[in-house]
Each structure stands twice: as structure tokens, then as C-alpha cells.
């Protein structure tokens, strides 16, 4: 089971002008988690405003030995039809989004609306 994008990642919000807070946040930042979050959000952004709070979509990115692997799942609202995509490498975000679209993601999202 894939989680929703960004699940389990803690975010810190602060004033950009607060140097001490920036340094404190930087000291606890986990770079692989940050890269994973950016990849997961990147896949969602490829769909733009077609996704909403009711969209059944999951994206999970991992990194091993510097290689990013992204797994994604998308289904219609009723859960009667679903598609999956998995890609690795530097273009994994685009490849996953393109694969989902090629499998009919946009039609599934229309049915869900």
C-alpha cells in the first residue's frame, strides 16, 4: 500500500529573515527525505488542478545509492479502476506522470469529479 505524497515528513515553517531558526532547521534536515518529498510533490504537480482532496492518488519516492525510485497509484473515486507506475532515475518524476497519463489517469480523474 502506497501512502499519500509527503506522509511521514515533518515540515518546519519560519520567517525567512530568522537566521537562527534557519540554521536550527538546516541542522535537523534529512536530505534524502527532502528529495523524496520534492519528487512526490513533483508528480502531483504534473496533474495541476485536476487533483483535489477527493482524488485517490498515492506517491512514494525512495532513494538508494543516489538513484530515486518513484511508485505511484491512482484510482477512480469508486475504486473500481486503478493504475500504477514505477520509475527510477533522474527523470522519474516526469516518467511516472507520463506513464499514469498514458494509462488513462486523466479519464479516471474526470470520472472522480
N, CA, C and O atoms as a printed pandas DataFrame, in Angstrom:
     atom_number atom_name residue_name chain_id  residue_number  x_coord  y_coord  z_coord
0              1         N          UNK        A               1    0.849   -1.175    0.000
1              2        CA          UNK        A               1    0.000    0.000    0.000
2              3         C          UNK        A               1    0.890    1.231    0.000
3              4         O          UNK        A               1    1.767    1.378    0.851
4              5         N          UNK        A               2    0.658    2.107   -0.955
5              6        CA          UNK        A               2    1.436    3.346   -1.040
6              7         C          UNK        A               2    0.755    4.454   -0.247
7              8         O          UNK        A               2   -0.474    4.532   -0.237
8              9         N          UNK        A               3    1.516    5.303    0.411
9             10        CA          UNK        A               3    0.943    6.419    1.166
10            11         C          UNK        A               3    0.687    7.622    0.266
11            12         O          UNK        A               3    1.187    7.698   -0.856
12            13         N          UNK        A               4   -0.088    8.543    0.774
13            14        CA          UNK        A               4   -0.256    9.821    0.096
14            15         C          UNK        A               4    1.094   10.534    0.071
15            16         O          UNK        A               4    1.937   10.308    0.939
16            17         N          UNK        A               5    1.291   11.380   -0.909
17            18        CA          UNK        A               5    2.559   12.110   -1.028
18            19         C          UNK        A               5    2.853   12.889    0.253
19            20         O          UNK        A               5    1.965   13.518    0.829
20            21         N          UNK        A               6    4.106   12.838    0.688
21            22        CA          UNK        A               6    4.549   13.617    1.837
22            23         C          UNK        A               6    4.215   13.034    3.193
23            24         O          UNK        A               6    4.518   13.659    4.210
24            25         N          UNK        A               7    3.606   11.869    3.250
25            26        CA          UNK        A               7    3.242   11.285    4.540
26            27         C          UNK        A               7    4.491   10.944    5.341
27            28         O          UNK        A               7    5.449   10.379    4.813
28            29         N          UNK        A               8    4.468   11.288    6.600
29            30        CA          UNK        A               8    5.578   10.981    7.492
30            31         C          UNK        A               8    6.707   11.990    7.461
31            32         O          UNK        A               8    7.698   11.831    8.173
32            33         N          UNK        A               9    6.573   13.016    6.656
33            34        CA          UNK        A               9    7.618   14.039    6.570
34            35         C          UNK        A               9    7.195   15.235    7.408
35            36         O          UNK        A               9    6.085   15.744    7.254
36            37         N          UNK        A              10    8.065   15.681    8.284
37            38        CA          UNK        A              10    7.786   16.818    9.157
38            39         C          UNK        A              10    8.310   18.080    8.494
39            40         O          UNK        A              10    9.457   18.128    8.049
40            41         N          UNK        A              11    7.469   19.097    8.432
41            42        CA          UNK        A              11    7.875   20.379    7.862
42            43         C          UNK        A              11    7.997   21.426    8.948
43            44         O          UNK        A              11    7.278   21.385    9.947
44            45         N          UNK        A              12    8.903   22.359    8.752
45            46        CA          UNK        A              12    9.103   23.446    9.707
46            47         C          UNK        A              12    8.890   24.761    8.965
47            48         O          UNK        A              12    9.466   24.987    7.901
48            49         N          UNK        A              13    8.058   25.621    9.538
49            50        CA          UNK        A              13    7.798   26.921    8.941
50            51         C          UNK        A              13    8.415   27.987    9.824
51            52         O          UNK        A              13    8.312   27.933   11.049
52            53         N          UNK        A              14    9.066   28.966    9.186
53            54        CA          UNK        A              14    9.714   30.033    9.948
54            55         C          UNK        A              14    9.821   31.282    9.096
55            56         O          UNK        A              14    9.585   31.245    7.889
56            57         N          UNK        A              15   10.169   32.362    9.717
57            58        CA          UNK        A              15   10.449   33.590    8.984
58            59         C          UNK        A              15   11.766   33.432    8.227
59            60         O          UNK        A              15   12.761   32.983    8.796
60            61         N          UNK        A              16   11.774   33.795    6.969
61            62        CA          UNK        A              16   12.995   33.686    6.169
62            63         C          UNK        A              16   14.113   34.545    6.740
63            64         O          UNK        A              16   15.290   34.239    6.550
64            65         N          UNK        A              17   13.758   35.608    7.432
65            66        CA          UNK        A              17   14.762   36.513    7.979
66            67         C          UNK        A              17   15.363   36.027    9.303
67            68         O          UNK        A              17   16.303   36.639    9.811
68            69         N          UNK        A              18   14.838   34.942    9.863
69            70        CA          UNK        A              18   15.317   34.428   11.144
70            71         C          UNK        A              18   16.466   33.445   10.906
71            72         O          UNK        A              18   16.236   32.253   10.705
72            73         N          UNK        A              19   17.683   33.945   10.931
73            74        CA          UNK        A              19   18.872   33.139   10.672
74            75         C          UNK        A              19   19.056   31.995   11.656
75            76         O          UNK        A              19   19.448   30.897   11.260
76            77         N          UNK        A              20   18.778   32.236   12.935
77            78        CA          UNK        A              20   18.940   31.161   13.938
78            79         C          UNK        A              20   17.970   30.028   13.672
79            80         O          UNK        A              20   18.335   28.858   13.784
80            81         N          UNK        A              21   16.739   30.362   13.319
81            82        CA          UNK        A              21   15.744   29.325   13.042
82            83         C          UNK        A              21   16.124   28.544   11.785
83            84         O          UNK        A              21   15.970   27.324   11.738
84            85         N          UNK        A              22   16.619   29.249   10.769
85            86        CA          UNK        A              22   17.055   28.574    9.534
86            87         C          UNK        A              22   18.188   27.603    9.826
87            88         O          UNK        A              22   18.181   26.476    9.332
88            89         N          UNK        A              23   19.150   28.024   10.613
89            90        CA          UNK        A              23   20.277   27.156   10.963
90            91         C          UNK        A              23   19.818   25.946   11.770
91            92         O          UNK        A              23   20.289   24.830   11.550
92            93         N          UNK        A              24   18.895   26.173   12.709
93            94        CA          UNK        A              24   18.378   25.062   13.519
94            95         C          UNK        A              24   17.654   24.056   12.627
95            96         O          UNK        A              24   17.842   22.847   12.769
96            97         N          UNK        A              25   16.837   24.547   11.721
97            98        CA          UNK        A              25   16.110   23.647   10.809
98            99         C          UNK        A              25   17.081   22.915    9.891
99           100         O          UNK        A              25   16.931   21.717    9.651
100          101         N          UNK        A              26   18.057   23.621    9.388
101          102        CA          UNK        A              26   19.046   23.010    8.492
102          103         C          UNK        A              26   19.805   21.886    9.208
103          104         O          UNK        A              26   20.170   20.885    8.592
104          105         N          UNK        A              27   20.038   22.061   10.508
105          106        CA          UNK        A              27   20.812   21.058   11.251
106          107         C          UNK        A              27   20.056   19.747   11.441
107          108         O          UNK        A              27   20.680   18.705   11.643
108          109         N          UNK        A              28   18.726   19.779   11.382
109          110        CA          UNK        A              28   17.943   18.559   11.543
110          111         C          UNK        A              28   17.342   18.060   10.228
111          112         O          UNK        A              28   16.653   17.040   10.203
112          113         N          UNK        A              29   17.604   18.775    9.150
113          114        CA          UNK        A              29   17.072   18.367    7.853
114          115         C          UNK        A              29   17.659   17.021    7.436
115          116         O          UNK        A              29   18.852   16.773    7.606
116          117         N          UNK        A              30   16.818   16.171    6.898
117          118        CA          UNK        A              30   17.240   14.873    6.367
118          119         C          UNK        A              30   17.149   14.981    4.845
119          120         O          UNK        A              30   16.064   14.890    4.271
120          121         N          UNK        A              31   18.301   15.177    4.200
121          122        CA          UNK        A              31   18.349   15.452    2.764
122          123         C          UNK        A              31   17.622   14.401    1.918
123          124         O          UNK        A              31   16.903   14.786    0.996
124          125         N          UNK        A              32   17.766   13.104    2.177
125          126        CA          UNK        A              32   17.017   12.131    1.364
126          127         C          UNK        A              32   15.496   12.297    1.481
127          128         O          UNK        A              32   14.778   12.129    0.495
128          129         N          UNK        A              33   15.004   12.624    2.680
129          130        CA          UNK        A              33   13.566   12.859    2.851
130          131         C          UNK        A              33   13.129   14.112    2.112
131          132         O          UNK        A              33   12.047   14.148    1.526
132          133         N          UNK        A              34   13.962   15.131    2.139
133          134        CA          UNK        A              34   13.650   16.355    1.407
134          135         C          UNK        A              34   13.549   16.072   -0.092
135          136         O          UNK        A              34   12.607   16.522   -0.744
136          137         N          UNK        A              35   14.513   15.327   -0.642
137          138        CA          UNK        A              35   14.479   14.987   -2.063
138          139         C          UNK        A              35   13.257   14.131   -2.390
139          140         O          UNK        A              35   12.626   14.312   -3.431
140          141         N          UNK        A              36   12.928   13.197   -1.495
141          142        CA          UNK        A              36   11.745   12.353   -1.713
142          143         C          UNK        A              36   10.480   13.201   -1.747
143          144         O          UNK        A              36    9.627   13.011   -2.614
144          145         N          UNK        A              37   10.355   14.125   -0.817
145          146        CA          UNK        A              37    9.180   14.988   -0.773
146          147         C          UNK        A              37    9.063   15.817   -2.048
147          148         O          UNK        A              37    7.969   15.972   -2.591
148          149         N          UNK        A              38   10.178   16.344   -2.523
149          150        CA          UNK        A              38   10.147   17.139   -3.749
150          151         C          UNK        A              38    9.740   16.296   -4.954
151          152         O          UNK        A              38    9.018   16.772   -5.830
152          153         N          UNK        A              39   10.197   15.058   -5.001
153          154        CA          UNK        A              39    9.805   14.155   -6.095
154          155         C          UNK        A              39    8.320   13.816   -6.022
155          156         O          UNK        A              39    7.622   13.848   -7.035
156          157         N          UNK        A              40    7.843   13.494   -4.831
157          158        CA          UNK        A              40    6.433   13.140   -4.663
158          159         C          UNK        A              40    5.540   14.315   -5.051
159          160         O          UNK        A              40    4.555   14.141   -5.768
160          161         N          UNK        A              41    5.882   15.494   -4.583
161          162        CA          UNK        A              41    5.105   16.678   -4.939
162          163         C          UNK        A              41    5.217   16.981   -6.424
163          164         O          UNK        A              41    4.270   17.473   -7.037
164          165         N          UNK        A              42    6.373   16.687   -6.997
165          166        CA          UNK        A              42    6.578   16.917   -8.420
166          167         C          UNK        A              42    5.623   16.104   -9.268
167          168         O          UNK        A              42    5.106   16.600  -10.269
168          169         N          UNK        A              43    5.382   14.854   -8.879
169          170        CA          UNK        A              43    4.428   14.022   -9.616
170          171         C          UNK        A              43    3.034   14.639   -9.523
171          172         O          UNK        A              43    2.339   14.754  -10.532
172          173         N          UNK        A              44    2.626   15.033   -8.328
173          174        CA          UNK        A              44    1.301   15.644   -8.160
174          175         C          UNK        A              44    1.165   16.917   -8.983
175          176         O          UNK        A              44    0.117   17.167   -9.580
176          177         N          UNK        A              45    2.214   17.714   -9.015
177          178        CA          UNK        A              45    2.167   18.981   -9.753
178          179         C          UNK        A              45    1.988   18.774  -11.251
179          180         O          UNK        A              45    1.474   19.658  -11.937
180          181         N          UNK        A              46    2.401   17.630  -11.768
181          182        CA          UNK        A              46    2.216   17.346  -13.193
182          183         C          UNK        A              46    0.738   17.270  -13.561
183          184         O          UNK        A              46    0.376   17.445  -14.724
184          185         N          UNK        A              47   -0.121   17.007  -12.565
185          186        CA          UNK        A              47   -1.557   16.926  -12.813
186          187         C          UNK        A              47   -2.265   18.252  -12.565
187          188         O          UNK        A              47   -3.447   18.394  -12.879
188          189         N          UNK        A              48   -1.550   19.218  -12.007
189          190        CA          UNK        A              48   -2.116   20.551  -11.794
190          191         C          UNK        A              48   -3.395   20.525  -10.986
191          192         O          UNK        A              48   -3.503   19.819   -9.983
192          193         N          UNK        A              49   -4.358   21.302  -11.438
193          194        CA          UNK        A              49   -5.618   21.445  -10.708
194          195         C          UNK        A              49   -6.585   20.291  -10.945
195          196         O          UNK        A              49   -7.718   20.326  -10.465
196          197         N          UNK        A              50   -6.157   19.287  -11.667
197          198        CA          UNK        A              50   -7.024   18.119  -11.893
198          199         C          UNK        A              50   -7.165   17.284  -10.618
199          200         O          UNK        A              50   -8.113   16.510  -10.486
200          201         N          UNK        A              51   -6.228   17.438   -9.684
201          202        CA          UNK        A              51   -6.285   16.709   -8.415
202          203         C          UNK        A              51   -6.941   17.591   -7.361
203          204         O          UNK        A              51   -6.749   18.807   -7.336
204          205         N          UNK        A              52   -7.716   16.953   -6.495
205          206        CA          UNK        A              52   -8.307   17.672   -5.369
206          207         C          UNK        A              52   -8.283   16.775   -4.139
207          208         O          UNK        A              52   -7.670   15.707   -4.162
208          209         N          UNK        A              53   -8.929   17.188   -3.090
209          210        CA          UNK        A              53   -8.915   16.426   -1.840
210          211         C          UNK        A              53   -9.586   15.065   -1.963
211          212         O          UNK        A              53   -9.376   14.190   -1.123
212          213         N          UNK        A              54  -10.383   14.886   -2.995
213          214        CA          UNK        A              54  -11.090   13.623   -3.172
214          215         C          UNK        A              54  -10.374   12.675   -4.124
215          216         O          UNK        A              54  -10.808   11.537   -4.304
216          217         N          UNK        A              55   -9.297   13.122   -4.727
217          218        CA          UNK        A              55   -8.556   12.293   -5.676
218          219         C          UNK        A              55   -7.877   11.139   -4.950
219          220         O          UNK        A              55   -7.234   11.323   -3.916
220          221         N          UNK        A              56   -8.033    9.955   -5.510
221          222        CA          UNK        A              56   -7.399    8.765   -4.925
222          223         C          UNK        A              56   -6.036    8.605   -5.578
223          224         O          UNK        A              56   -5.896    7.929   -6.598
224          225         N          UNK        A              57   -5.042    9.231   -4.981
225          226        CA          UNK        A              57   -3.698    9.194   -5.544
226          227         C          UNK        A              57   -2.685    8.990   -4.417
227          228         O          UNK        A              57   -2.814    9.554   -3.330
228          229         N          UNK        A              58   -1.686    8.178   -4.704
229          230        CA          UNK        A              58   -0.609    7.928   -3.746
230          231         C          UNK        A              58    0.708    7.983   -4.498
231          232         O          UNK        A              58    0.812    7.510   -5.630
232          233         N          UNK        A              59    1.705    8.562   -3.862
233          234        CA          UNK        A              59    3.032    8.653   -4.471
234          235         C          UNK        A              59    4.062    8.435   -3.372
235          236         O          UNK        A              59    3.964    9.023   -2.294
236          237         N          UNK        A              60    5.049    7.588   -3.647
237          238        CA          UNK        A              60    6.101    7.327   -2.665
238          239         C          UNK        A              60    7.443    7.283   -3.373
239          240         O          UNK        A              60    7.632    6.508   -4.311
240          241         N          UNK        A              61    8.366    8.106   -2.931
241          242        CA          UNK        A              61    9.709    8.156   -3.518
242          243         C          UNK        A              61   10.734    7.662   -2.509
243          244         O          UNK        A              61   10.650    7.962   -1.318
244          245         N          UNK        A              62   11.695    6.905   -3.004
245          246        CA          UNK        A              62   12.807    6.441   -2.180
246          247         C          UNK        A              62   14.105    6.701   -2.942
247          248         O          UNK        A              62   14.105    6.881   -4.160
248          249         N          UNK        A              63   15.187    6.716   -2.211
249          250        CA          UNK        A              63   16.491    6.927   -2.821
250          251         C          UNK        A              63   17.458    5.881   -2.284
251          252         O          UNK        A              63   17.587    5.694   -1.074
252          253         N          UNK        A              64   18.124    5.215   -3.192
253          254        CA          UNK        A              64   19.119    4.231   -2.791
254          255         C          UNK        A              64   20.336    4.376   -3.697
255          256         O          UNK        A              64   20.229    4.327   -4.922
256          257         N          UNK        A              65   21.484    4.555   -3.072
257          258        CA          UNK        A              65   22.734    4.757   -3.818
258          259         C          UNK        A              65   22.626    5.898   -4.826
259          260         O          UNK        A              65   23.172    5.823   -5.926
260          261         N          UNK        A              66   21.916    6.949   -4.437
261          262        CA          UNK        A              66   21.773    8.125   -5.291
262          263         C          UNK        A              66   20.755    7.990   -6.403
263          264         O          UNK        A              66   20.604    8.911   -7.206
264          265         N          UNK        A              67   20.048    6.864   -6.476
265          266        CA          UNK        A              67   19.047    6.660   -7.523
266          267         C          UNK        A              67   17.655    6.744   -6.902
267          268         O          UNK        A              67   17.338    6.028   -5.952
268          269         N          UNK        A              68   16.838    7.626   -7.454
269          270        CA          UNK        A              68   15.479    7.832   -6.965
270          271         C          UNK        A              68   14.536    6.859   -7.667
271          272         O          UNK        A              68   14.583    6.697   -8.886
272          273         N          UNK        A              69   13.681    6.215   -6.875
273          274        CA          UNK        A              69   12.612    5.375   -7.411
274          275         C          UNK        A              69   11.293    5.941   -6.920
275          276         O          UNK        A              69   11.118    6.194   -5.727
276          277         N          UNK        A              70   10.370    6.138   -7.845
277          278        CA          UNK        A              70    9.059    6.678   -7.503
278          279         C          UNK        A              70    7.998    5.652   -7.889
279          280         O          UNK        A              70    7.980    5.140   -9.009
280          281         N          UNK        A              71    7.115    5.367   -6.933
281          282        CA          UNK        A              71    5.976    4.487   -7.168
282          283         C          UNK        A              71    4.711    5.317   -6.994
283          284         O          UNK        A              71    4.606    6.109   -6.057
284          285         N          UNK        A              72    3.758    5.135   -7.894
285          286        CA          UNK        A              72    2.521    5.916   -7.808
286          287         C          UNK        A              72    1.319    5.031   -8.088
287          288         O          UNK        A              72    1.408    4.017   -8.780
288          289         N          UNK        A              73    0.210    5.442   -7.535
289          290        CA          UNK        A              73   -1.069    4.749   -7.669
290          291         C          UNK        A              73   -2.138    5.803   -7.867
291          292         O          UNK        A              73   -2.095    6.864   -7.244
292          293         N          UNK        A              74   -3.090    5.518   -8.725
293          294        CA          UNK        A              74   -4.214    6.436   -8.935
294          295         C          UNK        A              74   -5.439    5.598   -9.256
295          296         O          UNK        A              74   -5.349    4.635  -10.017
296          297         N          UNK        A              75   -6.581    5.952   -8.684
297          298        CA          UNK        A              75   -7.810    5.224   -8.995
298          299         C          UNK        A              75   -8.968    6.196   -9.139
299          300         O          UNK        A              75   -8.874    7.365   -8.766
300          301         N          UNK        A              76  -10.065    5.682   -9.692
301          302        CA          UNK        A              76  -11.266    6.499   -9.738
302          303         C          UNK        A              76  -11.840    6.589   -8.325
303          304         O          UNK        A              76  -11.413    5.863   -7.427
304          305         N          UNK        A              77  -12.793    7.471   -8.138
305          306        CA          UNK        A              77  -13.357    7.729   -6.813
306          307         C          UNK        A              77  -13.973    6.473   -6.200
307          308         O          UNK        A              77  -13.870    6.253   -4.993
308          309         N          UNK        A              78  -14.602    5.666   -7.019
309          310        CA          UNK        A              78  -15.276    4.472   -6.524
310          311         C          UNK        A              78  -14.315    3.325   -6.241
311          312         O          UNK        A              78  -14.683    2.360   -5.570
312          313         N          UNK        A              79  -13.091    3.418   -6.743
313          314        CA          UNK        A              79  -12.116    2.357   -6.544
314          315         C          UNK        A              79  -12.321    1.169   -7.466
315          316         O          UNK        A              79  -11.812    0.082   -7.195
316          317         N          UNK        A              80  -13.064    1.362   -8.556
317          318        CA          UNK        A              80  -13.330    0.257   -9.477
318          319         C          UNK        A              80  -12.226    0.083  -10.513
319          320         O          UNK        A              80  -12.074   -0.998  -11.082
320          321         N          UNK        A              81  -11.466    1.126  -10.759
321          322        CA          UNK        A              81  -10.364    1.031  -11.722
322          323         C          UNK        A              81   -9.159    1.767  -11.156
323          324         O          UNK        A              81   -9.283    2.882  -10.649
324          325         N          UNK        A              82   -8.004    1.140  -11.245
325          326        CA          UNK        A              82   -6.795    1.781  -10.737
326          327         C          UNK        A              82   -5.623    1.521  -11.674
327          328         O          UNK        A              82   -5.631    0.573  -12.460
328          329         N          UNK        A              83   -4.632    2.372  -11.574
329          330        CA          UNK        A              83   -3.412    2.251  -12.365
330          331         C          UNK        A              83   -2.220    2.494  -11.456
331          332         O          UNK        A              83   -2.334    3.142  -10.416
332          333         N          UNK        A              84   -1.074    1.962  -11.865
333          334        CA          UNK        A              84    0.162    2.111  -11.090
334          335         C          UNK        A              84    1.307    2.416  -12.044
335          336         O          UNK        A              84    1.259    2.077  -13.227
336          337         N          UNK        A              85    2.324    3.054  -11.516
337          338        CA          UNK        A              85    3.536    3.317  -12.292
338          339         C          UNK        A              85    4.725    3.319  -11.345
339          340         O          UNK        A              85    4.621    3.771  -10.204
340          341         N          UNK        A              86    5.850    2.813  -11.822
341          342        CA          UNK        A              86    7.099    2.827  -11.073
342          343         C          UNK        A              86    8.217    3.150  -12.045
343          344         O          UNK        A              86    8.342    2.526  -13.098
344          345         N          UNK        A              87    9.034    4.143  -11.676
345          346        CA          UNK        A              87   10.189    4.505  -12.497
346          347         C          UNK        A              87   11.335    4.944  -11.594
347          348         O          UNK        A              87   11.123    5.443  -10.489
348          349         N          UNK        A              88   12.541    4.746  -12.087
349          350        CA          UNK        A              88   13.750    5.145  -11.370
350          351         C          UNK        A              88   14.603    6.022  -12.258
351          352         O          UNK        A              88   14.518    5.967  -13.485
352          353         N          UNK        A              89   15.429    6.835  -11.614
353          354        CA          UNK        A              89   16.385    7.639  -12.347
354          355         C          UNK        A              89   16.119    9.124  -12.245
355          356         O          UNK        A              89   15.211    9.564  -11.540
356          357         N          UNK        A              90   16.928    9.889  -12.962
357          358        CA          UNK        A              90   16.870   11.346  -12.856
358          359         C          UNK        A              90   15.588   11.936  -13.432
359          360         O          UNK        A              90   15.212   13.050  -13.067
360          361         N          UNK        A              91   14.912   11.222  -14.318
361          362        CA          UNK        A              91   13.668   11.722  -14.909
362          363         C          UNK        A              91   12.450   10.975  -14.385
363          364         O          UNK        A              91   11.419   10.932  -15.057
364          365         N          UNK        A              92   12.551   10.392  -13.207
365          366        CA          UNK        A              92   11.484    9.556  -12.658
366          367         C          UNK        A              92   10.185   10.329  -12.458
367          368         O          UNK        A              92    9.112    9.769  -12.677
368          369         N          UNK        A              93   10.243   11.588  -12.051
369          370        CA          UNK        A              93    9.028   12.374  -11.829
370          371         C          UNK        A              93    8.226   12.460  -13.121
371          372         O          UNK        A              93    7.037   12.141  -13.142
372          373         N          UNK        A              94    8.872   12.889  -14.187
373          374        CA          UNK        A              94    8.187   13.020  -15.477
374          375         C          UNK        A              94    7.746   11.662  -15.997
375          376         O          UNK        A              94    6.646   11.529  -16.533
376          377         N          UNK        A              95    8.596   10.650  -15.843
377          378        CA          UNK        A              95    8.271    9.315  -16.356
378          379         C          UNK        A              95    7.047    8.732  -15.662
379          380         O          UNK        A              95    6.196    8.133  -16.319
380          381         N          UNK        A              96    6.945    8.895  -14.348
381          382        CA          UNK        A              96    5.791    8.379  -13.612
382          383         C          UNK        A              96    4.523    9.100  -14.059
383          384         O          UNK        A              96    3.510    8.456  -14.332
384          385         N          UNK        A              97    4.568   10.419  -14.134
385          386        CA          UNK        A              97    3.389   11.184  -14.544
386          387         C          UNK        A              97    2.966   10.810  -15.960
387          388         O          UNK        A              97    1.779   10.614  -16.221
388          389         N          UNK        A              98    3.913   10.710  -16.862
389          390        CA          UNK        A              98    3.596   10.351  -18.249
390          391         C          UNK        A              98    3.023    8.939  -18.331
391          392         O          UNK        A              98    2.086    8.697  -19.091
392          393         N          UNK        A              99    3.570    8.017  -17.566
393          394        CA          UNK        A              99    3.080    6.648  -17.558
394          395         C          UNK        A              99    1.633    6.606  -17.055
395          396         O          UNK        A              99    0.786    5.950  -17.661
396          397         N          UNK        A             100    1.352    7.300  -15.956
397          398        CA          UNK        A             100   -0.016    7.336  -15.438
398          399         C          UNK        A             100   -0.973    7.937  -16.463
399          400         O          UNK        A             100   -2.076    7.428  -16.658
400          401         N          UNK        A             101   -0.559    9.005  -17.109
401          402        CA          UNK        A             101   -1.420    9.635  -18.109
402          403         C          UNK        A             101   -1.644    8.702  -19.301
403          404         O          UNK        A             101   -2.749    8.631  -19.839
404          405         N          UNK        A             102   -0.602    7.994  -19.707
405          406        CA          UNK        A             102   -0.721    7.055  -20.821
406          407         C          UNK        A             102   -1.684    5.908  -20.482
407          408         O          UNK        A             102   -2.308    5.332  -21.374
408          409         N          UNK        A             103   -1.797    5.584  -19.197
409          410        CA          UNK        A             103   -2.699    4.522  -18.754
410          411         C          UNK        A             103   -4.129    5.023  -18.523
411          412         O          UNK        A             103   -5.007    4.239  -18.164
412          413         N          UNK        A             104   -4.365    6.322  -18.726
413          414        CA          UNK        A             104   -5.718    6.858  -18.587
414          415         C          UNK        A             104   -5.997    7.622  -17.316
415          416         O          UNK        A             104   -7.153    7.732  -16.908
416          417         N          UNK        A             105   -4.976    8.149  -16.682
417          418        CA          UNK        A             105   -5.178    8.875  -15.422
418          419         C          UNK        A             105   -6.152   10.036  -15.567
419          420         O          UNK        A             105   -6.987   10.261  -14.691
420          421         N          UNK        A             106   -6.050   10.765  -16.656
421          422        CA          UNK        A             106   -6.931   11.927  -16.811
422          423         C          UNK        A             106   -8.392   11.508  -16.907
423          424         O          UNK        A             106   -9.269   12.202  -16.393
424          425         N          UNK        A             107   -8.660   10.390  -17.553
425          426        CA          UNK        A             107  -10.044    9.886  -17.623
426          427         C          UNK        A             107  -10.524    9.438  -16.245
427          428         O          UNK        A             107  -11.675    9.677  -15.882
428          429         N          UNK        A             108   -9.646    8.788  -15.477
429          430        CA          UNK        A             108  -10.033    8.371  -14.133
430          431         C          UNK        A             108  -10.367    9.575  -13.267
431          432         O          UNK        A             108  -11.304    9.532  -12.469
432          433         N          UNK        A             109   -9.607   10.640  -13.423
433          434        CA          UNK        A             109   -9.860   11.843  -12.625
434          435         C          UNK        A             109  -11.153   12.514  -13.039
435          436         O          UNK        A             109  -11.839   13.093  -12.196
436          437         N          UNK        A             110  -11.504   12.453  -14.315
437          438        CA          UNK        A             110  -12.771   13.029  -14.780
438          439         C          UNK        A             110  -13.955   12.269  -14.194
439          440         O          UNK        A             110  -14.958   12.866  -13.802
440          441         N          UNK        A             111  -13.828   10.945  -14.140
441          442        CA          UNK        A             111  -14.882   10.109  -13.571
442          443         C          UNK        A             111  -15.053   10.426  -12.095
443          444         O          UNK        A             111  -16.165   10.374  -11.570
444          445         N          UNK        A             112  -13.952   10.753  -11.423
445          446        CA          UNK        A             112  -13.997   11.033   -9.990
446          447         C          UNK        A             112  -14.632   12.371   -9.680
447          448         O          UNK        A             112  -15.151   12.571   -8.582
448          449         N          UNK        A             113  -14.601   13.286  -10.627
449          450        CA          UNK        A             113  -15.086   14.648  -10.366
450          451         C          UNK        A             113  -16.584   14.696  -10.189
451          452         O          UNK        A             113  -17.145   15.769   -9.963
